Every structure is written in structure tokens, then in C-alpha cells.
Amino acid sequence: MKLIIFSLLFSFNTLGIDFNKAIEIINNHDEVQILEFKRQSIKQLGLEKSSWGDPMVKVSAKNYPVDTLKSDQTPMTGIEFGLSQKISLTNKSSNIKGAFDLMSESINLEKQEYKRILIKELWILGINKDQLLKDKDIIKDNIEWVKKLLKISKKLYSNGRISQQVLFDFQIRKSELESSYEAKDYQIKELDSKVSYLLNLKSSTLNDKTFPWHLLDSYNLSKTPKELSFEKKIRAKELQVVAKKKNLIPDVTFSVGYTKRSNIDNRGDFASASIVFPLPFSDVKHSSLKDAIIEKESAIRSLYNFKSKRDSKLEELDYRVRKLQRELDILKEKTIVFAQNSRDISAKSYSVGKASYLEVLNSELKLQALQIQRNGLEAMLRATRLEKKFISGDKLND
């Protein structure tokens, strides 16, 4: 058993957590569980608010003479046993319960939306890590390239064709690249710490190779959990308005009583019944109804604003995707190709003494800058497409 646990920990540390495993962890995230507890609390609150309340039992000693406190002195003396219950004359209780049930469902949809937010954060971390790893590969290749040029430079120096300053400049460039390479390692470690926080793990790293990158290539417009949550809230507010209108009809409290007497007048025990209800003359219920109507209108406006903002954002993101894709195509198909050829030509020319070392270094710097720019554009394009999928309500995982 210990061997199995050790193997799992070793695989997490070496290979990293794969995408599907991370999704499973997110489904049980603390914030998600907090929303689940809130949902359950709202549902129980609905049962409380829609209840008629407990029946009331009353036992009272009636009309006992003060001077003797005897039960056989007057025919009105006795022990009364009473039972009373508040009863609604309308079905507002079912409306109240329905409203809270819908609010509970709304919270559940908020929970689903929060899961999507966490999954989007996971995607962003995966995109950033993939970019950093690609940057590292470029820098590593450039280190090897500079090493080759350094060997050539040493031969040229031994032949007296270049100065020692040239060797120093190549060595400086090599040191700069090695420093950049190490800096990328530290950036990856910083990213891994964010992964650990997101997944609530002490130490973890993402395996970016397991991400379903193809999902970002397209999106389908559908209702997000947030939009569905707005709709549930509107329906809940509508039921609250109905309940508040029915609340204008007062509840009645029906009571029955039985008085045990000494029967000195041979009339036996007494029975009684009563109905009590408030007169709705105050502003309490009317103000409560107006407040419910205002809340319903506010919920409707919130949904309208959400849809309007979503549509506008999707249009904006569409243009951004086209712009980034165009920039990336030009960079990959033309600019980087030209820069690659320029570096190769300058390196060959330098090896035979027909180009200066500054031309070689400048061509290398230019190519690296363009390659890093390409990685950045690819990451931005992925992040933009991810945002489109998120806003459009499309699935973020298989």
C-alpha cells in the first residue's frame, strides 16, 4: 500500500497532474462545497418560512377566588385546556416554498458556474505553462546555437581574425541566455504554486500535455449556469410577488378550549372556540408587496444586462481572435522564416569572415524575439478562445 502511495506521489511530482484529475479535484473544491451548504441552507429556510408553525397548547386556571383559591366556590371556576393553530386561507405557503426551492436551484447553478470559473483558471495556468515551456525550448536551442558560434569564434580568434572582445561578447550572450533559461524555470515554479492553491494540494504541477487543446478550436452558444441562475431568480421573485399578494388576506388563528369545572351548578364542563385574525390596516404588508415587485424587476433587468453584455463581449472577442490569428499567420509564415534565413546566412558568412559578429548576434536576438512573440500570440489566442467558450456557455472539458 505504501509503495502504491509513493508511486502516485512520484508520478504527480514527475509527470504532473493531468487535466481530468484536476477537474475531479475542482469538483470537490472548498468554495464549491461552501455553495452546496448554502444551497441546502436556503432549501431548509424555505421549509421554515412556508410552515404554518407549531400548534399552541394552553392550560390555564380560571376564576379562582382570591381569598380561598378553591375550585368549588363559583360555577365559572375551572381548568381550561386549549389548542390553537394559525391557518392560512390561501395557498401562499406553497408559493413561498416554491420560491425558496427556486432560489436553492439558483444557488446550485451558481455552484456550477463557480466550477466553470475554476476550470477556466486551470486552463489559463495550462496555457501559461505551455508558453513558458515553449520559451524554454527556444532559449535552449539558442544556447546551443551560441555555443557553436563560440567555438567558431575561438578558431577565428586563434587565427587572429577577430579580437578577444568578440569572444567576450559571445560569452556574455551565452550567459544572458542561460540566465533567461533559469528565469523561466522560476516562473514555472511560481505557476505551480498557483496550481497548488487552485487544487488545494501541498505540491503539484500541471501536465500540460494532457490538456484537450482541440476544445478551444470551436465554441457553441448555449445558456451558461449563470444565465440559468438569473432565470431561476426571476421565477422565484415572481412567486414571492404572488405570495405577498396573497399575504394581504390575513391568516386566522383557530382555537378550541375545554374547561374542566367542579359542576356545582350541574351544567357540566364548558367548551369554547375562537377565531382571531389581524386587520391589514398598516403599511407592513403593502410595503412588503411593493418591495417584492421591485426585486422582481431588478432580477429581470439583471438578466437583460447579462445577455446584452455577453453578446457584446462575444462580438469583441470574435474580432480579437481574427486579429490575433492574422498577426500569428504573418509572423509564422513570413517574418520568422525571413529571420531564420537571415540568422543562418549571417552565421555562415561569419564563419568565413564575411560578416561581423554584431550582425550574427543581432540576427540571433531578432529571431529569438520573434519566436517568443509567436509563443505569446499563440497563448493570447488560446486565452481569447477560452474566454469565448466560457462566455458562450460551451463545455470547458470533455
Secondary structure, 3 states (H helix, E strand, C coil): CHHHHHHHHHHHHHHCECHHHHHHHHHCCHHHHHHHHHHHHHHHHHHHHCCCCCCEEEEEEECCCCCCCCCCCCCCCEEEEEEEEEECCCCHHHHHHHHHHHHHHHHHHHHHHHHHHHHHHHHHHHHHHHHHHHHHHHHHHHHHHHHHHHHHHHHHHHCCCCCHHHHHHHHHHHHHHHHHHHHHHHHHHHHHHHHHHHHCCCCCCECHHHCCHHHHHCCCCCCCHHHHHHHHHHHHHHHHHHHHHHCCCCCEEEEEEEEEECCCCCCCCEEEEEEECCCCCCCHHHHHHHHHHHHHHHHHHHHHHHHHHHHHHHHHHHHHHHHHHHHHHHHHHHHHHHHHHHHHHHHHHHHCCCCCHHHHHHHHHHHHHHHHHHHHHHHHHHHHHHHHHHHHCCCCCC
